[in-house]
Amino acid sequence: MLQRNSDLLAHTLAHPETLPQSEAFTLADGTRVSLPHTGVLWLEPAGPTAQDVVLSAGVHGNETAPIEILNRLVQDLLTGQRPLRSRLLVLLGNPMAMVAGQRELEVNLNRLFSGAHRQGNTAEHQRAALLEGEVRRFFEQGGEGRSRFHYDLHTAIRDSKREKFAIYPFRHGRPWRWQQIEFLASCEVDTILLSHNPTTTFSYFSSNEFGADAFTVELGKVRPFGQNDLSRLAALETQLGRLLADESLALETVDRADITVFDVAQVIDKHSEAFAFTFADDAANFTPFPRGHLLATDAERQHRVAAAEEAIVFPNARVANGQRALLTVVPVGPDQPFE
Ligand SMILES: [Zn+2]
């Protein structure tokens, strides 16, 4: 029982497929807690609140550090050590992959949102449908006119020249919010990638369908449970705690000069089994290449750097055909709208 041990992670790992029973209980301060499905936790304060916050981790099962951070935050909330003044939905994305210690069982869960889950029936397709439904119910029950946030927390597979970065989903012409970029910088996530295309990620779903300030946040390299140095995520934990308590976020301490914003320049999909990169398998994220440089070949196709310089992010030649194998980014242009 979650009510007894306050350990969402242990509870989820013990019941990765389905819960023996759903749970609902009330904390001493009146906060209503419910656990309708494995890895799906709702916390709703008794008093008035102004914001609805979704925090997710473990959409890729082996990305453990953010799962541990969320578990700690939840533990502090359930035991009354931290105040909660926001409605909160915590999602551990892919419990079965978490137990297996794998990024995914069959398919990449973070490509199955905005309805893409209807095109298959694997455990991941079913989980994406369930997660979408919970996020929809959560935001709709909160109602219109409230602040909505969704931070989907990940860690990267490879080394990175920039340890922590976030992807700001395509906003269909709505301005990018500088306050959000500063908030992430205050979490030591000081590199932001502006996406210019619709996609099927979890954060795009919340952004596009509910107008949430939503991000895919990358927090460093993958390690197994228990082997993470959570002190590297201390700023994130502090700031998420402040957000949930609806306290001042102390953004005035952020130095604009420390923030780097990139535009996503190219999204390179894999089309054939012949797809191959020209750079080393272990090349770090944000490694730059000059104009004209051949980045990848894919049967007859050649993918080259088009801008003066583009840096690589998320190279993965082992994705399924039709899926993204690489992003490239360029320093943000002068015409990007911020508000
Ligand atoms: Zn991930």
py3Dmol code that shows the C-alpha trace and the ligand (Angstrom):
import py3Dmol

protein = """\
ATOM      1  CA  MET A   1       0.000   0.000   0.000  1.00  0.00           C
ATOM      2  CA  LEU A   2       1.269   3.399  -1.004  1.00  0.00           C
ATOM      3  CA  GLN A   3      -0.558   4.961   1.938  1.00  0.00           C
ATOM      4  CA  ARG A   4       1.583   2.979   4.350  1.00  0.00           C
ATOM      5  CA  ASN A   5       5.086   3.286   2.852  1.00  0.00           C
ATOM      6  CA  SER A   6       4.819   6.498   0.728  1.00  0.00           C
ATOM      7  CA  ASP A   7       7.202   4.902  -1.805  1.00  0.00           C
ATOM      8  CA  LEU A   8       5.659   5.281  -5.250  1.00  0.00           C
ATOM      9  CA  LEU A   9       8.702   3.818  -6.994  1.00  0.00           C
ATOM     10  CA  ALA A  10       8.820   0.641  -4.907  1.00  0.00           C
ATOM     11  CA  HIS A  11       5.073   0.283  -5.224  1.00  0.00           C
ATOM     12  CA  THR A  12       5.229   0.691  -8.999  1.00  0.00           C
ATOM     13  CA  LEU A  13       8.138  -1.740  -9.429  1.00  0.00           C
ATOM     14  CA  ALA A  14       6.227  -4.307  -7.339  1.00  0.00           C
ATOM     15  CA  HIS A  15       3.133  -3.993  -9.576  1.00  0.00           C
ATOM     16  CA  PRO A  16       4.413  -2.953 -13.009  1.00  0.00           C
ATOM     17  CA  GLU A  17       1.502  -4.329 -15.022  1.00  0.00           C
ATOM     18  CA  THR A  18      -1.599  -3.529 -12.988  1.00  0.00           C
ATOM     19  CA  LEU A  19      -2.289  -2.625  -9.375  1.00  0.00           C
ATOM     20  CA  PRO A  20      -3.794  -5.236  -7.074  1.00  0.00           C
ATOM     21  CA  GLN A  21      -6.236  -2.433  -6.196  1.00  0.00           C
ATOM     22  CA  SER A  22      -6.531   1.273  -6.770  1.00  0.00           C
ATOM     23  CA  GLU A  23      -6.036   3.459  -3.717  1.00  0.00           C
ATOM     24  CA  ALA A  24      -7.527   6.716  -2.510  1.00  0.00           C
ATOM     25  CA  PHE A  25      -6.845   8.416   0.787  1.00  0.00           C
ATOM     26  CA  THR A  26      -6.558  11.845   2.376  1.00  0.00           C
ATOM     27  CA  LEU A  27      -3.466  13.387   3.976  1.00  0.00           C
ATOM     28  CA  ALA A  28      -3.513  15.203   7.310  1.00  0.00           C
ATOM     29  CA  ASP A  29      -3.714  18.593   5.538  1.00  0.00           C
ATOM     30  CA  GLY A  30      -6.732  17.487   3.512  1.00  0.00           C
ATOM     31  CA  THR A  31      -4.859  16.735   0.263  1.00  0.00           C
ATOM     32  CA  ARG A  32      -6.688  14.021  -1.649  1.00  0.00           C
ATOM     33  CA  VAL A  33      -4.395  11.299  -2.993  1.00  0.00           C
ATOM     34  CA  SER A  34      -5.399   8.713  -5.533  1.00  0.00           C
ATOM     35  CA  LEU A  35      -3.553   5.972  -7.357  1.00  0.00           C
ATOM     36  CA  PRO A  36      -5.934   4.772 -10.075  1.00  0.00           C
ATOM     37  CA  HIS A  37      -3.323   2.847 -12.108  1.00  0.00           C
ATOM     38  CA  THR A  38       0.222   1.661 -11.601  1.00  0.00           C
ATOM     39  CA  GLY A  39       2.625   4.619 -11.687  1.00  0.00           C
ATOM     40  CA  VAL A  40      -0.232   7.161 -11.891  1.00  0.00           C
ATOM     41  CA  LEU A  41      -0.590   9.365  -8.816  1.00  0.00           C
ATOM     42  CA  TRP A  42      -2.963  12.293  -8.339  1.00  0.00           C
ATOM     43  CA  LEU A  43      -2.543  14.788  -5.491  1.00  0.00           C
ATOM     44  CA  GLU A  44      -5.178  17.466  -5.028  1.00  0.00           C
ATOM     45  CA  PRO A  45      -4.916  19.963  -2.163  1.00  0.00           C
ATOM     46  CA  ALA A  46      -8.045  20.752  -0.200  1.00  0.00           C
ATOM     47  CA  GLY A  47      -7.653  24.532  -0.478  1.00  0.00           C
ATOM     48  CA  PRO A  48      -7.819  26.700  -3.601  1.00  0.00           C
ATOM     49  CA  THR A  49      -5.011  26.295  -6.169  1.00  0.00           C
ATOM     50  CA  ALA A  50      -4.126  28.176  -9.342  1.00  0.00           C
ATOM     51  CA  GLN A  51      -2.039  25.668 -11.252  1.00  0.00           C
ATOM     52  CA  ASP A  52      -2.066  22.120 -12.581  1.00  0.00           C
ATOM     53  CA  VAL A  53       1.335  20.406 -12.767  1.00  0.00           C
ATOM     54  CA  VAL A  54       2.169  17.134 -14.521  1.00  0.00           C
ATOM     55  CA  LEU A  55       5.551  15.605 -13.707  1.00  0.00           C
ATOM     56  CA  SER A  56       6.525  12.476 -15.617  1.00  0.00           C
ATOM     57  CA  ALA A  57       9.623  10.288 -15.655  1.00  0.00           C
ATOM     58  CA  GLY A  58      10.435   6.763 -16.772  1.00  0.00           C
ATOM     59  CA  VAL A  59       8.750   7.134 -20.157  1.00  0.00           C
ATOM     60  CA  HIS A  60      12.038   5.447 -21.043  1.00  0.00           C
ATOM     61  CA  GLY A  61      12.311   2.729 -18.413  1.00  0.00           C
ATOM     62  CA  ASN A  62      16.051   2.861 -17.793  1.00  0.00           C
ATOM     63  CA  GLU A  63      16.221   6.633 -17.257  1.00  0.00           C
ATOM     64  CA  THR A  64      16.312   6.293 -13.529  1.00  0.00           C
ATOM     65  CA  ALA A  65      17.661   9.526 -12.009  1.00  0.00           C
ATOM     66  CA  PRO A  66      14.539  11.608 -12.661  1.00  0.00           C
ATOM     67  CA  ILE A  67      12.358   8.715 -11.452  1.00  0.00           C
ATOM     68  CA  GLU A  68      14.273   8.770  -8.168  1.00  0.00           C
ATOM     69  CA  ILE A  69      13.935  12.550  -7.903  1.00  0.00           C
ATOM     70  CA  LEU A  70      10.180  12.406  -8.485  1.00  0.00           C
ATOM     71  CA  ASN A  71       9.868   9.590  -5.978  1.00  0.00           C
ATOM     72  CA  ARG A  72      11.629  11.699  -3.384  1.00  0.00           C
ATOM     73  CA  LEU A  73       9.378  14.682  -4.044  1.00  0.00           C
ATOM     74  CA  VAL A  74       6.309  12.456  -3.772  1.00  0.00           C
ATOM     75  CA  GLN A  75       7.598  10.948  -0.546  1.00  0.00           C
ATOM     76  CA  ASP A  76       8.076  14.430   0.929  1.00  0.00           C
ATOM     77  CA  LEU A  77       4.550  15.423  -0.122  1.00  0.00           C
ATOM     78  CA  LEU A  78       2.891  12.258   1.172  1.00  0.00           C
ATOM     79  CA  THR A  79       4.652  12.522   4.524  1.00  0.00           C
ATOM     80  CA  GLY A  80       3.812  16.189   4.887  1.00  0.00           C
ATOM     81  CA  GLN A  81       7.443  17.347   4.770  1.00  0.00           C
ATOM     82  CA  ARG A  82       6.746  19.545   1.767  1.00  0.00           C
ATOM     83  CA  PRO A  83       3.729  21.791   1.193  1.00  0.00           C
ATOM     84  CA  LEU A  84       1.564  21.238  -1.885  1.00  0.00           C
ATOM     85  CA  ARG A  85      -0.405  24.179  -3.255  1.00  0.00           C
ATOM     86  CA  SER A  86      -0.892  22.938  -6.822  1.00  0.00           C
ATOM     87  CA  ARG A  87      -2.867  20.101  -8.292  1.00  0.00           C
ATOM     88  CA  LEU A  88      -0.278  17.497  -9.187  1.00  0.00           C
ATOM     89  CA  LEU A  89      -0.256  14.456 -11.467  1.00  0.00           C
ATOM     90  CA  VAL A  90       2.841  12.264 -11.188  1.00  0.00           C
ATOM     91  CA  LEU A  91       3.389   9.679 -13.906  1.00  0.00           C
ATOM     92  CA  LEU A  92       5.991   6.932 -13.985  1.00  0.00           C
ATOM     93  CA  GLY A  93       5.793   6.353 -17.691  1.00  0.00           C
ATOM     94  CA  ASN A  94       6.756   2.777 -18.484  1.00  0.00           C
ATOM     95  CA  PRO A  95       6.786   0.586 -15.344  1.00  0.00           C
ATOM     96  CA  MET A  96       7.325  -2.698 -17.174  1.00  0.00           C
ATOM     97  CA  ALA A  97      10.396  -1.324 -18.936  1.00  0.00           C
ATOM     98  CA  MET A  98      11.572   0.086 -15.573  1.00  0.00           C
ATOM     99  CA  VAL A  99      11.464  -3.406 -14.072  1.00  0.00           C
ATOM    100  CA  ALA A 100      13.269  -4.816 -17.111  1.00  0.00           C
ATOM    101  CA  GLY A 101      15.923  -2.077 -16.823  1.00  0.00           C
ATOM    102  CA  GLN A 102      15.331  -1.212 -20.465  1.00  0.00           C
ATOM    103  CA  ARG A 103      14.547   1.948 -22.344  1.00  0.00           C
ATOM    104  CA  GLU A 104      11.517   0.210 -23.865  1.00  0.00           C
ATOM    105  CA  LEU A 105      10.053  -3.262 -24.192  1.00  0.00           C
ATOM    106  CA  GLU A 106       9.133  -3.110 -27.866  1.00  0.00           C
ATOM    107  CA  VAL A 107       8.697   0.438 -29.096  1.00  0.00           C
ATOM    108  CA  ASN A 108       9.702   3.936 -28.029  1.00  0.00           C
ATOM    109  CA  LEU A 109       6.847   5.120 -25.798  1.00  0.00           C
ATOM    110  CA  ASN A 110       7.784   8.733 -26.415  1.00  0.00           C
ATOM    111  CA  ARG A 111       6.693   8.460 -30.075  1.00  0.00           C
ATOM    112  CA  LEU A 112       3.197   7.180 -29.356  1.00  0.00           C
ATOM    113  CA  PHE A 113       1.308  10.258 -28.185  1.00  0.00           C
ATOM    114  CA  SER A 114      -1.231  12.514 -29.904  1.00  0.00           C
ATOM    115  CA  GLY A 115      -3.064   9.420 -31.065  1.00  0.00           C
ATOM    116  CA  ALA A 116      -0.063   7.524 -32.530  1.00  0.00           C
ATOM    117  CA  HIS A 117      -0.823   4.743 -30.030  1.00  0.00           C
ATOM    118  CA  ARG A 118      -3.827   3.786 -32.143  1.00  0.00           C
ATOM    119  CA  GLN A 119      -1.496   2.331 -34.764  1.00  0.00           C
ATOM    120  CA  GLY A 120      -0.454  -0.692 -32.712  1.00  0.00           C
ATOM    121  CA  ASN A 121      -1.240  -2.814 -29.704  1.00  0.00           C
ATOM    122  CA  THR A 122       2.004  -3.411 -27.808  1.00  0.00           C
ATOM    123  CA  ALA A 123       2.272  -2.777 -24.085  1.00  0.00           C
ATOM    124  CA  GLU A 124       3.726   0.627 -24.965  1.00  0.00           C
ATOM    125  CA  HIS A 125       0.829   1.531 -27.261  1.00  0.00           C
ATOM    126  CA  GLN A 126      -1.590   0.655 -24.457  1.00  0.00           C
ATOM    127  CA  ARG A 127       0.404   2.612 -21.894  1.00  0.00           C
ATOM    128  CA  ALA A 128       0.493   5.716 -24.115  1.00  0.00           C
ATOM    129  CA  ALA A 129      -3.302   5.577 -24.439  1.00  0.00           C
ATOM    130  CA  LEU A 130      -3.651   5.293 -20.664  1.00  0.00           C
ATOM    131  CA  LEU A 131      -1.211   8.152 -19.968  1.00  0.00           C
ATOM    132  CA  GLU A 132      -2.950  10.393 -22.512  1.00  0.00           C
ATOM    133  CA  GLY A 133      -6.282   9.664 -20.866  1.00  0.00           C
ATOM    134  CA  GLU A 134      -4.965  10.530 -17.399  1.00  0.00           C
ATOM    135  CA  VAL A 135      -3.401  13.807 -18.566  1.00  0.00           C
ATOM    136  CA  ARG A 136      -6.622  14.747 -20.367  1.00  0.00           C
ATOM    137  CA  ARG A 137      -8.762  13.957 -17.312  1.00  0.00           C
ATOM    138  CA  PHE A 138      -6.326  15.861 -15.057  1.00  0.00           C
ATOM    139  CA  PHE A 139      -6.279  19.077 -17.088  1.00  0.00           C
ATOM    140  CA  GLU A 140      -9.996  18.951 -17.886  1.00  0.00           C
ATOM    141  CA  GLN A 141     -10.952  18.471 -14.235  1.00  0.00           C
ATOM    142  CA  GLY A 142      -8.736  21.419 -13.313  1.00  0.00           C
ATOM    143  CA  GLY A 143     -10.643  23.514 -15.827  1.00  0.00           C
ATOM    144  CA  GLU A 144      -9.780  26.428 -18.103  1.00  0.00           C
ATOM    145  CA  GLY A 145      -7.927  29.556 -17.089  1.00  0.00           C
ATOM    146  CA  ARG A 146      -5.381  27.891 -14.813  1.00  0.00           C
ATOM    147  CA  SER A 147      -1.622  27.652 -15.310  1.00  0.00           C
ATOM    148  CA  ARG A 148      -0.738  24.282 -16.799  1.00  0.00           C
ATOM    149  CA  PHE A 149       2.708  22.714 -16.728  1.00  0.00           C
ATOM    150  CA  HIS A 150       4.150  19.401 -17.846  1.00  0.00           C
ATOM    151  CA  TYR A 151       7.815  18.547 -17.358  1.00  0.00           C
ATOM    152  CA  ASP A 152       8.650  15.154 -18.880  1.00  0.00           C
ATOM    153  CA  LEU A 153      11.981  14.173 -17.356  1.00  0.00           C
ATOM    154  CA  HIS A 154      14.566  12.028 -19.171  1.00  0.00           C
ATOM    155  CA  THR A 155      18.237  11.205 -19.226  1.00  0.00           C
ATOM    156  CA  ALA A 156      20.290  10.828 -22.406  1.00  0.00           C
ATOM    157  CA  ILE A 157      21.878   7.655 -23.736  1.00  0.00           C
ATOM    158  CA  ARG A 158      25.172   9.261 -24.652  1.00  0.00           C
ATOM    159  CA  ASP A 159      27.653  11.774 -23.368  1.00  0.00           C
ATOM    160  CA  SER A 160      26.749  15.352 -24.027  1.00  0.00           C
ATOM    161  CA  LYS A 161      28.776  18.515 -24.393  1.00  0.00           C
ATOM    162  CA  ARG A 162      25.840  20.092 -22.543  1.00  0.00           C
ATOM    163  CA  GLU A 163      24.787  17.938 -19.616  1.00  0.00           C
ATOM    164  CA  LYS A 164      21.244  19.195 -19.210  1.00  0.00           C
ATOM    165  CA  PHE A 165      18.959  20.500 -21.905  1.00  0.00           C
ATOM    166  CA  ALA A 166      15.262  20.723 -22.739  1.00  0.00           C
ATOM    167  CA  ILE A 167      13.182  20.553 -25.877  1.00  0.00           C
ATOM    168  CA  TYR A 168      10.469  23.180 -26.153  1.00  0.00           C
ATOM    169  CA  PRO A 169       7.775  21.638 -28.362  1.00  0.00           C
ATOM    170  CA  PHE A 170       6.440  23.351 -31.473  1.00  0.00           C
ATOM    171  CA  ARG A 171       3.876  25.989 -30.405  1.00  0.00           C
ATOM    172  CA  HIS A 172       2.132  26.530 -33.737  1.00  0.00           C
ATOM    173  CA  GLY A 173       3.012  30.217 -33.732  1.00  0.00           C
ATOM    174  CA  ARG A 174       2.331  30.902 -30.045  1.00  0.00           C
ATOM    175  CA  PRO A 175       5.338  32.751 -28.622  1.00  0.00           C
ATOM    176  CA  TRP A 176       7.939  30.844 -26.600  1.00  0.00           C
ATOM    177  CA  ARG A 177       7.758  31.873 -22.950  1.00  0.00           C
ATOM    178  CA  TRP A 178      10.991  33.329 -21.654  1.00  0.00           C
ATOM    179  CA  GLN A 179       9.817  32.877 -18.045  1.00  0.00           C
ATOM    180  CA  GLN A 180       9.762  29.136 -18.666  1.00  0.00           C
ATOM    181  CA  ILE A 181      13.245  29.181 -20.146  1.00  0.00           C
ATOM    182  CA  GLU A 182      14.444  31.037 -17.049  1.00  0.00           C
ATOM    183  CA  PHE A 183      12.684  28.552 -14.811  1.00  0.00           C
ATOM    184  CA  LEU A 184      14.506  25.686 -16.516  1.00  0.00           C
ATOM    185  CA  ALA A 185      17.791  27.580 -16.284  1.00  0.00           C
ATOM    186  CA  SER A 186      17.167  27.931 -12.552  1.00  0.00           C
ATOM    187  CA  CYS A 187      16.950  24.114 -12.519  1.00  0.00           C
ATOM    188  CA  GLU A 188      20.420  24.128 -14.207  1.00  0.00           C
ATOM    189  CA  VAL A 189      18.805  23.123 -17.496  1.00  0.00           C
ATOM    190  CA  ASP A 190      20.411  25.994 -19.363  1.00  0.00           C
ATOM    191  CA  THR A 191      20.220  24.808 -22.980  1.00  0.00           C
ATOM    192  CA  ILE A 192      16.884  24.966 -24.791  1.00  0.00           C
ATOM    193  CA  LEU A 193      16.006  23.510 -28.204  1.00  0.00           C
ATOM    194  CA  LEU A 194      13.054  25.108 -29.969  1.00  0.00           C
ATOM    195  CA  SER A 195      11.194  22.544 -32.046  1.00  0.00           C
ATOM    196  CA  HIS A 196       9.513  23.679 -35.261  1.00  0.00           C
ATOM    197  CA  ASN A 197       7.412  20.646 -36.121  1.00  0.00           C
ATOM    198  CA  PRO A 198       4.516  18.706 -34.633  1.00  0.00           C
ATOM    199  CA  THR A 199       5.655  15.406 -33.174  1.00  0.00           C
ATOM    200  CA  THR A 200       4.314  12.477 -31.178  1.00  0.00           C
ATOM    201  CA  THR A 201       6.186  13.097 -27.920  1.00  0.00           C
ATOM    202  CA  PHE A 202       4.474  13.307 -24.548  1.00  0.00           C
ATOM    203  CA  SER A 203       5.411  16.964 -24.004  1.00  0.00           C
ATOM    204  CA  TYR A 204       4.080  18.023 -27.414  1.00  0.00           C
ATOM    205  CA  PHE A 205       0.782  16.305 -26.562  1.00  0.00           C
ATOM    206  CA  SER A 206       0.310  18.373 -23.379  1.00  0.00           C
ATOM    207  CA  SER A 207       1.470  21.549 -25.088  1.00  0.00           C
ATOM    208  CA  ASN A 208      -0.643  21.135 -28.179  1.00  0.00           C
ATOM    209  CA  GLU A 209      -3.867  19.780 -26.721  1.00  0.00           C
ATOM    210  CA  PHE A 210      -4.010  21.639 -23.419  1.00  0.00           C
ATOM    211  CA  GLY A 211      -1.856  24.723 -23.958  1.00  0.00           C
ATOM    212  CA  ALA A 212       0.447  23.576 -21.153  1.00  0.00           C
ATOM    213  CA  ASP A 213       3.968  24.893 -20.781  1.00  0.00           C
ATOM    214  CA  ALA A 214       5.491  21.522 -21.534  1.00  0.00           C
ATOM    215  CA  PHE A 215       9.051  20.328 -22.050  1.00  0.00           C
ATOM    216  CA  THR A 216      11.071  17.202 -22.651  1.00  0.00           C
ATOM    217  CA  VAL A 217      13.880  17.683 -20.151  1.00  0.00           C
ATOM    218  CA  GLU A 218      17.193  15.792 -20.507  1.00  0.00           C
ATOM    219  CA  LEU A 219      19.152  15.546 -17.275  1.00  0.00           C
ATOM    220  CA  GLY A 220      22.422  13.756 -17.988  1.00  0.00           C
ATOM    221  CA  LYS A 221      23.476  10.217 -18.719  1.00  0.00           C
ATOM    222  CA  VAL A 222      21.592   6.964 -18.017  1.00  0.00           C
ATOM    223  CA  ARG A 223      22.603   4.920 -14.947  1.00  0.00           C
ATOM    224  CA  PRO A 224      20.872   2.018 -13.151  1.00  0.00           C
ATOM    225  CA  PHE A 225      18.645   2.612 -10.101  1.00  0.00           C
ATOM    226  CA  GLY A 226      20.681   3.462  -7.019  1.00  0.00           C
ATOM    227  CA  GLN A 227      23.770   4.539  -8.989  1.00  0.00           C
ATOM    228  CA  ASN A 228      22.708   8.095  -9.672  1.00  0.00           C
ATOM    229  CA  ASP A 229      24.339  11.078  -8.050  1.00  0.00           C
ATOM    230  CA  LEU A 230      21.122  12.913  -7.212  1.00  0.00           C
ATOM    231  CA  SER A 231      23.064  15.908  -5.910  1.00  0.00           C
ATOM    232  CA  ARG A 232      23.566  16.794  -9.605  1.00  0.00           C
ATOM    233  CA  LEU A 233      19.802  17.335  -9.744  1.00  0.00           C
ATOM    234  CA  ALA A 234      19.512  19.281  -6.481  1.00  0.00           C
ATOM    235  CA  ALA A 235      18.581  22.552  -8.212  1.00  0.00           C
ATOM    236  CA  LEU A 236      15.842  20.801 -10.164  1.00  0.00           C
ATOM    237  CA  GLU A 237      14.445  19.190  -7.032  1.00  0.00           C
ATOM    238  CA  THR A 238      14.462  22.508  -5.161  1.00  0.00           C
ATOM    239  CA  GLN A 239      12.775  24.387  -7.978  1.00  0.00           C
ATOM    240  CA  LEU A 240      10.111  21.737  -8.610  1.00  0.00           C
ATOM    241  CA  GLY A 241       9.381  21.845  -4.882  1.00  0.00           C
ATOM    242  CA  ARG A 242       8.931  25.622  -5.054  1.00  0.00           C
ATOM    243  CA  LEU A 243       6.690  25.307  -8.099  1.00  0.00           C
ATOM    244  CA  LEU A 244       4.486  22.729  -6.363  1.00  0.00           C
ATOM    245  CA  ALA A 245       4.287  24.903  -3.251  1.00  0.00           C
ATOM    246  CA  ASP A 246       3.359  27.860  -5.516  1.00  0.00           C
ATOM    247  CA  GLU A 247       6.228  29.807  -3.957  1.00  0.00           C
ATOM    248  CA  SER A 248       8.402  32.455  -5.586  1.00  0.00           C
ATOM    249  CA  LEU A 249      10.713  30.757  -8.106  1.00  0.00           C
ATOM    250  CA  ALA A 250      13.576  33.214  -7.472  1.00  0.00           C
ATOM    251  CA  LEU A 251      14.240  33.564 -11.202  1.00  0.00           C
ATOM    252  CA  GLU A 252      15.980  36.920 -10.666  1.00  0.00           C
ATOM    253  CA  THR A 253      19.100  34.939  -9.797  1.00  0.00           C
ATOM    254  CA  VAL A 254      19.300  33.461 -13.318  1.00  0.00           C
ATOM    255  CA  ASP A 255      21.988  34.977 -15.528  1.00  0.00           C
ATOM    256  CA  ARG A 256      20.703  35.347 -19.088  1.00  0.00           C
ATOM    257  CA  ALA A 257      24.232  34.954 -20.384  1.00  0.00           C
ATOM    258  CA  ASP A 258      24.263  31.366 -19.116  1.00  0.00           C
ATOM    259  CA  ILE A 259      21.274  30.395 -21.260  1.00  0.00           C
ATOM    260  CA  THR A 260      21.771  28.982 -24.758  1.00  0.00           C
ATOM    261  CA  VAL A 261      18.818  28.625 -27.098  1.00  0.00           C
ATOM    262  CA  PHE A 262      19.002  26.579 -30.292  1.00  0.00           C
ATOM    263  CA  ASP A 263      16.602  26.129 -33.161  1.00  0.00           C
ATOM    264  CA  VAL A 264      16.125  22.593 -34.363  1.00  0.00           C
ATOM    265  CA  ALA A 265      17.464  22.770 -37.919  1.00  0.00           C
ATOM    266  CA  GLN A 266      16.999  19.274 -39.327  1.00  0.00           C
ATOM    267  CA  VAL A 267      14.978  16.265 -38.216  1.00  0.00           C
ATOM    268  CA  ILE A 268      16.533  13.289 -39.988  1.00  0.00           C
ATOM    269  CA  ASP A 269      14.405  10.149 -40.155  1.00  0.00           C
ATOM    270  CA  LYS A 270      15.738   6.698 -40.922  1.00  0.00           C
ATOM    271  CA  HIS A 271      14.281   5.243 -44.114  1.00  0.00           C
ATOM    272  CA  SER A 272      16.218   2.010 -44.636  1.00  0.00           C
ATOM    273  CA  GLU A 273      18.321  -0.589 -42.896  1.00  0.00           C
ATOM    274  CA  ALA A 274      21.289   0.895 -44.753  1.00  0.00           C
ATOM    275  CA  PHE A 275      21.114   4.040 -42.592  1.00  0.00           C
ATOM    276  CA  ALA A 276      24.524   4.867 -41.106  1.00  0.00           C
ATOM    277  CA  PHE A 277      26.221   7.845 -39.479  1.00  0.00           C
ATOM    278  CA  THR A 278      29.601   9.047 -40.653  1.00  0.00           C
ATOM    279  CA  PHE A 279      30.671  10.024 -37.130  1.00  0.00           C
ATOM    280  CA  ALA A 280      31.755   7.717 -34.310  1.00  0.00           C
ATOM    281  CA  ASP A 281      29.092   5.750 -32.486  1.00  0.00           C
ATOM    282  CA  ASP A 282      29.887   7.488 -29.221  1.00  0.00           C
ATOM    283  CA  ALA A 283      29.990  11.069 -30.547  1.00  0.00           C
ATOM    284  CA  ALA A 284      28.676  13.402 -27.845  1.00  0.00           C
ATOM    285  CA  ASN A 285      25.420  15.310 -28.149  1.00  0.00           C
ATOM    286  CA  PHE A 286      26.053  18.894 -29.405  1.00  0.00           C
ATOM    287  CA  THR A 287      29.179  17.950 -31.362  1.00  0.00           C
ATOM    288  CA  PRO A 288      29.293  20.572 -34.158  1.00  0.00           C
ATOM    289  CA  PHE A 289      29.981  19.955 -37.850  1.00  0.00           C
ATOM    290  CA  PRO A 290      30.600  22.504 -40.643  1.00  0.00           C
ATOM    291  CA  ARG A 291      28.463  23.266 -43.700  1.00  0.00           C
ATOM    292  CA  GLY A 292      28.502  20.507 -46.310  1.00  0.00           C
ATOM    293  CA  HIS A 293      29.742  17.857 -43.884  1.00  0.00           C
ATOM    294  CA  LEU A 294      28.175  14.456 -44.582  1.00  0.00           C
ATOM    295  CA  LEU A 295      26.373  13.354 -41.393  1.00  0.00           C
ATOM    296  CA  ALA A 296      24.604  10.193 -42.513  1.00  0.00           C
ATOM    297  CA  THR A 297      23.837   8.031 -45.503  1.00  0.00           C
ATOM    298  CA  ASP A 298      20.612   6.102 -46.000  1.00  0.00           C
ATOM    299  CA  ALA A 299      20.751   3.955 -49.160  1.00  0.00           C
ATOM    300  CA  GLU A 300      20.900   6.629 -51.922  1.00  0.00           C
ATOM    301  CA  ARG A 301      20.106   9.501 -49.569  1.00  0.00           C
ATOM    302  CA  GLN A 302      22.844  11.733 -48.155  1.00  0.00           C
ATOM    303  CA  HIS A 303      22.261  13.984 -45.139  1.00  0.00           C
ATOM    304  CA  ARG A 304      24.600  16.974 -44.995  1.00  0.00           C
ATOM    305  CA  VAL A 305      25.000  20.037 -42.811  1.00  0.00           C
ATOM    306  CA  ALA A 306      23.126  22.897 -44.507  1.00  0.00           C
ATOM    307  CA  ALA A 307      23.782  25.834 -42.156  1.00  0.00           C
ATOM    308  CA  ALA A 308      27.222  27.339 -41.465  1.00  0.00           C
ATOM    309  CA  GLU A 309      27.467  24.919 -38.555  1.00  0.00           C
ATOM    310  CA  GLU A 310      25.013  22.402 -37.096  1.00  0.00           C
ATOM    311  CA  ALA A 311      25.381  20.350 -33.923  1.00  0.00           C
ATOM    312  CA  ILE A 312      24.057  16.810 -33.567  1.00  0.00           C
ATOM    313  CA  VAL A 313      21.553  15.753 -30.897  1.00  0.00           C
ATOM    314  CA  PHE A 314      20.071  12.302 -30.152  1.00  0.00           C
ATOM    315  CA  PRO A 315      21.836  10.316 -32.891  1.00  0.00           C
ATOM    316  CA  ASN A 316      20.461   6.772 -32.874  1.00  0.00           C
ATOM    317  CA  ALA A 317      20.893   4.605 -35.972  1.00  0.00           C
ATOM    318  CA  ARG A 318      19.071   1.691 -34.349  1.00  0.00           C
ATOM    319  CA  VAL A 319      15.589   3.238 -34.415  1.00  0.00           C
ATOM    320  CA  ALA A 320      12.882   1.622 -36.549  1.00  0.00           C
ATOM    321  CA  ASN A 321      12.483   2.714 -40.156  1.00  0.00           C
ATOM    322  CA  GLY A 322      10.392   5.859 -40.363  1.00  0.00           C
ATOM    323  CA  GLN A 323      11.574   7.109 -36.968  1.00  0.00           C
ATOM    324  CA  ARG A 324      13.874   9.975 -36.080  1.00  0.00           C
ATOM    325  CA  ALA A 325      17.536   9.027 -36.151  1.00  0.00           C
ATOM    326  CA  LEU A 326      19.046  12.473 -35.570  1.00  0.00           C
ATOM    327  CA  LEU A 327      18.312  16.108 -34.823  1.00  0.00           C
ATOM    328  CA  THR A 328      20.590  18.932 -35.756  1.00  0.00           C
ATOM    329  CA  VAL A 329      20.495  22.339 -34.089  1.00  0.00           C
ATOM    330  CA  VAL A 330      21.729  25.844 -34.851  1.00  0.00           C
ATOM    331  CA  PRO A 331      21.990  28.913 -32.608  1.00  0.00           C
ATOM    332  CA  VAL A 332      18.573  30.570 -32.362  1.00  0.00           C
ATOM    333  CA  GLY A 333      17.759  33.088 -35.090  1.00  0.00           C
ATOM    334  CA  PRO A 334      16.938  36.726 -34.258  1.00  0.00           C
ATOM    335  CA  ASP A 335      13.297  36.343 -35.326  1.00  0.00           C
ATOM    336  CA  GLN A 336      12.088  33.807 -32.742  1.00  0.00           C
ATOM    337  CA  PRO A 337       9.245  35.324 -30.720  1.00  0.00           C
ATOM    338  CA  PHE A 338       9.570  35.241 -26.943  1.00  0.00           C
ATOM    339  CA  GLU A 339       7.082  36.657 -24.483  1.00  0.00           C
TER     340      GLU A 339
END
"""
ligand_1 = """\
1
ZN
Zn 14.290 9.408 -22.599
"""
view = py3Dmol.view(width=600, height=400)
view.addModel(protein, "pdb")
view.setStyle({"model": 0}, {"cartoon": {"style": "trace"}})
view.addModel(ligand_1, "xyz")
view.setStyle({"model": 1}, {"stick": {}})
view.zoomTo()
view.show()
